[in-house]
């Protein structure tokens, strides 16, 4: 259930892209698990449509079409509803995450100096106990993933290994990049690099977009840890201004700095919901 905001964000982004490509004649639908109770199913459908002009056009359940909105009618399901009127457990319906992009996560991974050691058992990352411990002392708002509060960081959609690496690096830089603070019981390691953050901002992702186009602002604030005090929120005023740039090795064969974990975003299987994105040409549906 907690993954629904990411599904809603993905549908929004894909529909915007299709409109940009003059493909708004293409309809998009979602298949809902046939085992979901009807009231819950209706709430889910309402959630996808409330305050949203980029909602799905149709729904399937148990192999049957349960609703089709070819012309984006505002009378379709909850398109005329406010999300504040939607009742879903574990989700604040008024907020959805940033666009989930694997390439954005790859960009930040390329810049980190303290990361999860890829030579160890990653099973610890399925448990956020250590992550919570780290984030009790350093601000981790950029990886916050709290659907119940509607609080999403710009890197919230990264996978668990990437989110742990981001947290490790924040803790490490908070402590002046002393190697002793990049260990975490042998789960992390320091990467020796040359160059600057600006060098990595010029890297191209698989869509041909540069990292500095993924987030067009100062990336140092995502790389320098800021101390968290009791009672602080996850959205601190950034106080540290020193530069993150140190040695970065630009050897193209050095994969240590660039994680190959591309399965960004929804943190596992969607609970009680099977989501399938269907793209069907409108004329085929008629």
matplotlib code that plots the C-alpha trace (Angstrom):
import matplotlib.pyplot as plt

x = [0.0, 2.8, 4.1, 0.9, 2.3, 5.2, 2.8, 0.8, 3.9, 5.1, 1.7, 1.8, 5.3, 4.5, 1.3, 3.1, 5.8, 3.1, 1.5, 4.9, 5.4, 1.9, 0.8, -2.2, -4.4, -2.7, -4.6, -3.1, -4.6, -3.9, -4.8, -6.0, -5.7, -9.0, -8.6, -8.9, -12.2, -14.5, -14.4, -10.6, -10.5, -12.7, -10.5, -7.4, -9.1, -10.2, -6.7, -5.2, -7.7, -8.0, -6.4, -4.8, -5.2, -2.7, -4.7, -5.1, -7.8, -9.1, -8.9, -9.0, -9.9, -10.1, -9.6, -12.5, -12.6, -14.2, -13.9, -12.8, -12.3, -11.3, -11.9, -10.5, -13.9, -14.0, -16.9, -14.8, -14.3, -12.9, -11.5, -13.6, -12.6, -9.9, -7.3, -8.1, -11.4, -9.7, -9.2, -6.3, -4.4, -0.7, -0.8, -1.1, -3.0, -2.2, 1.5, 3.2, 7.0, 9.4, 9.6, 11.3, 14.4, 17.1, 19.6, 19.3, 20.2, 23.1, 24.3, 24.5, 26.1, 28.9, 29.7, 29.7, 33.0, 31.6, 29.4, 28.1, 30.8, 29.7, 31.7, 29.5, 26.1, 23.5, 20.7, 21.2, 19.7, 16.3, 16.2, 16.2, 17.4, 20.9, 19.6, 17.3, 20.3, 22.4, 19.6, 19.1, 22.4, 22.5, 19.8, 18.5, 15.6, 16.9, 16.2, 13.1, 10.3, 7.3, 4.1, 2.0, 3.3, 3.6, 7.3, 9.5, 13.2, 14.5, 16.4, 13.6, 12.9, 16.5, 16.9, 17.9, 21.6, 21.7, 19.8, 22.2, 25.2, 23.8, 23.3, 26.8, 28.3, 26.3, 27.5, 31.1, 31.2, 29.6, 32.6, 35.1, 35.6, 37.6, 37.9, 36.9, 33.4, 33.0, 32.9, 29.5, 30.7, 32.5, 29.4, 30.9, 34.1, 35.9, 36.4, 39.6, 38.6, 40.1, 38.4, 35.5, 31.7, 31.4, 33.2, 30.6, 27.8, 28.7, 28.2, 25.5, 22.8, 21.3, 18.8, 21.5, 20.8, 23.6, 23.6, 23.3, 20.0, 18.6, 18.8, 19.7, 21.1, 24.1, 24.7, 27.0, 24.0, 23.2, 26.8, 27.7, 26.2, 24.4, 24.1, 20.7, 19.6, 16.7, 13.4, 14.8, 12.7, 14.0, 14.2, 17.1, 18.4, 21.8, 24.5, 27.7, 29.1, 32.5, 33.0, 32.8, 35.4, 38.4, 40.3, 38.1, 39.5, 38.1, 39.1, 36.2, 36.9, 36.5, 33.0, 33.3, 31.9, 29.0, 26.6, 25.0, 21.8, 19.3, 16.1, 15.3, 12.2, 9.3, 11.1, 9.7, 6.5, 3.3, 1.2, -2.3, -2.1, -0.9, -0.1, 0.4, 0.8, -1.2, -0.6, -3.3, -3.9, -7.3, -8.6, -7.7, -9.8, -12.9]
y = [0.0, 2.4, 2.2, 3.6, 7.2, 6.0, 4.4, 7.6, 9.6, 7.2, 7.3, 11.1, 11.3, 8.8, 10.6, 13.9, 12.4, 11.0, 14.4, 15.9, 13.4, 14.1, 10.6, 11.7, 9.4, 6.5, 5.3, 4.0, 1.7, -0.2, -3.7, -4.1, -7.3, -9.2, -10.1, -6.5, -5.8, -3.5, -0.6, -0.7, -1.0, 2.1, 4.0, 3.1, 4.2, 7.5, 8.0, 7.8, 10.4, 13.0, 16.3, 14.7, 15.6, 12.9, 9.9, 6.4, 6.1, 2.6, -0.2, -4.0, -6.3, -10.1, -9.7, -7.4, -3.7, -1.9, 1.6, 3.5, 7.2, 7.9, 11.7, 12.4, 13.3, 15.0, 12.8, 9.7, 8.2, 10.8, 13.3, 16.0, 15.1, 16.6, 14.2, 15.4, 13.5, 10.2, 7.7, 5.3, 3.7, 4.4, 7.2, 10.9, 11.3, 15.0, 14.5, 12.3, 11.8, 13.3, 11.6, 8.2, 8.1, 5.5, 7.8, 10.4, 7.7, 6.7, 10.3, 10.7, 7.3, 8.4, 11.3, 9.4, 8.7, 6.5, 3.7, 0.3, -2.3, -4.3, -7.3, -8.0, -9.6, -6.9, -8.5, -5.9, -3.2, -4.9, -3.7, 0.1, -0.2, 1.0, 3.6, 5.0, 5.1, 7.0, 9.4, 10.2, 12.1, 13.4, 15.0, 12.4, 14.4, 13.7, 10.0, 10.3, 7.9, 8.5, 8.0, 8.3, 11.9, 12.7, 13.3, 12.3, 13.2, 13.8, 10.5, 8.6, 6.4, 5.0, 1.4, 0.4, 0.0, 3.4, 5.0, 3.4, 4.6, 8.2, 8.0, 6.5, 9.4, 12.0, 10.6, 10.3, 14.0, 15.2, 13.8, 15.6, 12.6, 10.7, 7.1, 5.8, 7.1, 5.0, 1.5, 0.6, -2.8, -3.4, -2.6, 0.5, 1.5, 4.7, 5.2, 7.0, 9.5, 12.4, 15.3, 17.4, 17.1, 19.3, 16.7, 14.1, 16.6, 16.4, 12.6, 11.5, 9.1, 6.4, 9.0, 11.4, 13.8, 15.2, 14.8, 18.5, 18.4, 15.8, 18.3, 21.9, 23.2, 22.8, 19.1, 19.7, 20.0, 16.3, 15.3, 17.2, 15.8, 18.3, 17.5, 16.7, 17.7, 16.2, 17.6, 18.7, 18.1, 16.3, 19.5, 21.4, 24.8, 24.0, 25.5, 23.9, 25.6, 24.0, 22.2, 18.5, 18.4, 16.2, 13.6, 11.8, 9.0, 9.4, 5.9, 4.6, 1.1, 2.0, 0.8, 1.3, 4.8, 4.0, 1.5, -0.9, -1.1, 0.2, -1.2, 2.1, 3.1, 1.2, -0.7, -4.1, -5.7, -3.6, -4.8, -6.1, -4.6, -5.9, -3.0, -3.4, -0.5, -1.1, 1.1, 0.6, 2.6, 4.2, 2.9, -0.6, -0.2, 0.9]
z = [0.0, 0.8, -2.7, -4.3, -4.3, -6.4, -8.9, -9.0, -9.7, -12.4, -14.2, -14.0, -15.5, -18.3, -19.3, -19.3, -21.6, -24.0, -24.2, -24.9, -27.7, -29.1, -28.1, -25.9, -28.1, -26.2, -23.2, -20.0, -17.5, -14.3, -13.2, -9.6, -7.7, -7.9, -4.2, -3.0, -1.3, -3.3, -0.8, -0.8, -4.6, -4.9, -2.5, -4.6, -7.8, -6.1, -4.9, -8.5, -9.7, -7.0, -7.8, -10.8, -14.5, -15.4, -14.1, -15.7, -18.3, -17.4, -14.9, -15.0, -12.2, -12.5, -16.3, -16.7, -17.6, -14.7, -16.0, -19.1, -19.4, -23.0, -23.0, -19.5, -18.3, -14.9, -13.9, -14.1, -10.6, -8.3, -10.8, -9.2, -5.7, -3.5, -2.2, 1.3, 1.0, 0.2, 3.1, 2.6, 5.5, 5.6, 3.0, 3.2, -0.1, -0.5, -1.6, -4.1, -4.5, -6.9, -10.3, -9.6, -11.8, -11.6, -13.4, -10.6, -8.1, -10.3, -10.4, -6.6, -6.3, -8.6, -6.2, -2.9, -1.1, 1.6, 0.3, 1.1, 0.5, -2.5, -1.3, 1.6, 2.3, 1.5, 3.6, 6.3, 3.9, 4.1, 7.7, 8.3, 11.9, 11.1, 8.7, 11.5, 13.9, 11.4, 10.6, 14.3, 14.3, 10.7, 8.6, 6.1, 4.6, 1.0, 1.4, 3.5, 2.5, 4.8, 2.8, 6.0, 6.4, 2.7, 3.3, 0.3, -0.3, -3.8, -3.5, -1.7, -4.7, -4.8, -3.7, -0.2, -1.0, -2.6, 0.3, 2.8, 0.8, 0.8, 4.6, 5.1, 3.1, 5.1, 8.4, 7.1, 5.8, 9.0, 10.8, 8.5, 6.2, 8.8, 7.7, 11.1, 10.5, 7.3, 8.6, 10.2, 11.4, 8.0, 6.0, 4.3, 2.7, 1.5, -2.2, -3.3, -6.1, -8.0, -9.7, -8.6, -8.2, -11.3, -13.3, -12.3, -13.0, -16.6, -16.8, -19.1, -18.0, -20.3, -21.7, -22.6, -19.8, -17.7, -13.9, -13.4, -15.4, -13.0, -10.2, -11.3, -8.0, -5.7, -5.2, -2.2, 0.0, -0.8, 0.0, 3.1, 6.4, 8.7, 12.4, 13.7, 17.1, 19.1, 17.8, 14.5, 11.4, 8.4, 6.4, 7.9, 6.9, 5.4, 7.5, 6.1, 3.1, 2.6, -0.7, -1.1, -3.9, -3.3, -5.4, -7.9, -10.1, -13.6, -14.8, -16.8, -15.6, -12.0, -11.1, -7.4, -7.5, -9.7, -8.4, -10.8, -8.8, -11.3, -9.8, -8.2, -6.4, -5.0, -2.2, -2.9, -3.9, -3.8, -0.9, -1.8, -5.2, -8.5, -10.8, -14.5, -16.8, -20.0, -23.1, -25.7, -28.8, -28.4, -31.7, -30.7, -27.5, -29.4]

ax = plt.figure().add_subplot(projection="3d")
ax.plot(x, y, z, "-o")
ax.set_aspect("equal")
plt.show()
